[in-house]
Amino acid sequence: MAHDHDAENSLSATLGRIPLFAGLAAEERRLLANQFRPRSFRRGETIFLRGDPGESFYVVETGRVKISLASTDGKEMILALLGEGDFFGELSLLDGASRSADAVAVDPSRAQLLHRSDFRTFLEAHPSVPFVLLELLTRLLRHNAEIIEDAAFLDIPARLARVLLQLAGAEADHELEGVPETPRIKQAELAGMVGATRESVNRWLRFYERQGIIRADHGKFAILRPDALRRRIY
């Protein structure tokens, strides 16, 4: 029982860091946390595919989840790589329409799942939440528009520069503490986020490393000169 209570408090705290639920009072988040159910996924397991019914929202507890789009000829565009505390499937809470992308567990993963029907019941008791949903949807649309714009107007080294900065949390031009670093990521995953072949991405990674702009370290990339990457974008 104590374990369940601790898990509930942990999820409630996580919900407080998610924009969708950050505006809720602590007791409201606790009540909502009771509606989530745990799910575990094997490495490589499909959570849902584009076109599947959208019936639930997920919060990642452990592992990593890839959100992507695939073309008919097998090419893949990775929209996001999500880890602990990240979330996905939020559009299903809004409209219940079919999934707009694929979700696959990159590593053995555990997530907390909220069914749309349970969320609608919660909304009836908390009518202020839809306004927060609109803000979240706006941010999502802006992010997707940025991906489309990058693919249309930026070359591969510029797209790579943007992705490295995003992964390291160094997009903004402000003073950073220490050297920003990306999470561990496979080059195939990085290529999917850039929208280029692995060979092209590898070539430009080596170029940036020779220039002293980044440093590769066992699957992670230290951003030694964020300003140089930002200049490559703009």
Secondary structure as GFF3:
##gff-version 3
##sequence-region A 1 234
A	DSSP	alpha_helix	2	15	.	.	.	ID=ss1
A	DSSP	alpha_helix	26	33	.	.	.	ID=ss2
A	DSSP	beta_strand	37	41	.	.	.	ID=ss3
A	DSSP	beta_strand	46	48	.	.	.	ID=ss4
A	DSSP	beta_strand	56	62	.	.	.	ID=ss5
A	DSSP	beta_strand	65	70	.	.	.	ID=ss6
A	DSSP	beta_strand	76	82	.	.	.	ID=ss7
A	DSSP	beta_strand	87	88	.	.	.	ID=ss8
A	DSSP	alpha_helix	90	95	.	.	.	ID=ss9
A	DSSP	beta_strand	102	105	.	.	.	ID=ss10
A	DSSP	beta_strand	109	115	.	.	.	ID=ss11
A	DSSP	alpha_helix	116	125	.	.	.	ID=ss12
A	DSSP	alpha_helix	129	153	.	.	.	ID=ss13
A	DSSP	alpha_helix	156	168	.	.	.	ID=ss14
A	DSSP	alpha_helix	187	194	.	.	.	ID=ss15
A	DSSP	alpha_helix	198	210	.	.	.	ID=ss16
A	DSSP	beta_strand	214	217	.	.	.	ID=ss17
A	DSSP	beta_strand	220	223	.	.	.	ID=ss18
A	DSSP	alpha_helix	226	233	.	.	.	ID=ss19
###
